[in-house]
Amino acid sequence: MNKLKWSAEPNPNYTRGKAKDLLSGMIIRYTPPDAKDTDGNTVIGLNFPALAVTLWVADPERIAAQIAHQLNTYGVLFDALKAAQDALHNPFEPDNQSAAHKAVTAAIAAAEAVTS
């Protein structure tokens, strides 16, 4: 199973002792998966908070969890479609039709996995 890229976690940045202000709540954190460079070395990506769900929202824990779930569920599909688009528009790919075909096949598989 793939490691989740998006997570919901408490936002400690605006908590002062036990008191919280309206900017505290939850954050949606993006953690990119490790990748391999052209030499086969593992490249570790930077994780960062991408969205704050503050106490202005009635139930920030539930909302943040739903957002992270949707991003993890449909993000695979968007990644595959972006790879297909990149393959079609890459002038340096000697066989961009073949690369695009592989990427579109992956996008279809991702869509089927999301909808099943």
C-alpha positions in Angstrom: 0.0 0.0 0.0 1.2 3.5 -0.8 2.3 5.8 2.0 -0.2 8.6 2.4 1.0 12.0 1.2 -1.6 14.1 3.0 -2.3 14.0 6.7 -4.3 16.0 9.2 -2.7 17.0 12.5 -3.1 19.5 15.3 -1.7 22.9 14.7 0.4 23.8 17.8 1.6 27.1 16.4 -1.2 29.3 17.9 -1.7 27.5 21.2 -0.4 29.4 24.2 -0.5 27.1 27.2 -4.0 25.8 27.5 -5.5 28.8 25.7 -6.1 28.6 22.0 -6.9 31.4 19.6 -9.0 31.2 16.5 -6.0 30.4 14.3 -5.2 27.2 16.1 -7.0 24.0 15.0 -5.6 21.6 12.4 -3.2 21.6 9.6 -3.1 19.5 6.4 0.5 18.4 5.9 1.9 17.3 2.6 4.7 14.8 2.7 6.1 13.9 -0.7 7.1 10.3 -1.3 10.8 9.4 -1.5 12.1 9.2 -5.0 15.1 7.9 -6.8 17.4 10.2 -8.8 19.1 9.2 -12.1 22.0 7.6 -10.1 19.7 5.5 -8.0 20.1 7.6 -4.9 17.1 8.1 -2.7 15.9 11.7 -2.6 13.8 12.7 0.4 11.3 15.5 -0.1 10.4 18.3 2.2 7.1 18.0 4.1 5.2 21.2 4.9 1.8 22.4 6.1 -0.2 23.1 3.0 -3.5 24.3 4.6 -4.7 25.5 8.0 -8.2 24.5 9.2 -8.7 26.9 12.0 -11.1 27.2 14.9 -13.2 29.4 12.6 -14.5 26.1 11.3 -17.0 24.3 13.6 -15.3 21.0 13.7 -11.7 21.4 12.4 -10.6 17.8 13.2 -13.4 16.3 11.1 -13.0 18.7 8.2 -9.2 18.4 8.1 -9.5 14.6 8.1 -12.0 14.7 5.3 -9.8 17.0 3.2 -6.7 14.8 3.7 -8.7 11.7 2.8 -10.0 13.3 -0.4 -6.5 14.4 -1.4 -5.1 11.0 -0.7 -7.9 9.3 -2.6 -8.0 11.5 -5.7 -4.3 12.7 -5.7 -3.2 9.4 -7.4 -5.5 10.1 -10.3 -4.3 13.7 -10.7 -0.6 12.6 -10.5 -1.2 10.0 -13.3 -3.0 12.5 -15.5 -0.2 15.1 -15.0 2.4 12.4 -15.9 0.4 11.7 -19.1 0.2 15.4 -20.0 4.0 15.8 -19.3 4.8 12.8 -21.5 2.8 14.2 -24.4 4.4 17.6 -24.2 8.0 16.5 -23.6 10.1 17.4 -26.7 13.1 15.5 -25.2 11.3 12.2 -24.9 12.3 10.2 -28.0 9.2 8.1 -27.9 6.7 10.4 -26.2 3.7 8.5 -27.6 4.8 5.4 -25.9 5.5 7.3 -22.6 2.1 9.0 -22.9 0.4 5.6 -23.5 2.0 4.2 -20.3 1.0 7.3 -18.4 -2.6 7.2 -19.7 -2.8 3.5 -18.8 -1.7 4.4 -15.3 -4.3 7.2 -15.1 -7.0 4.8 -16.1 -5.9 2.2 -13.5 -5.8 5.0 -10.8 -9.4 6.1 -11.8 -10.6 2.5 -11.6 -9.0 2.1 -8.2 -10.6 5.3 -6.9 -14.1 4.4 -8.2 -14.1 0.8 -7.1 
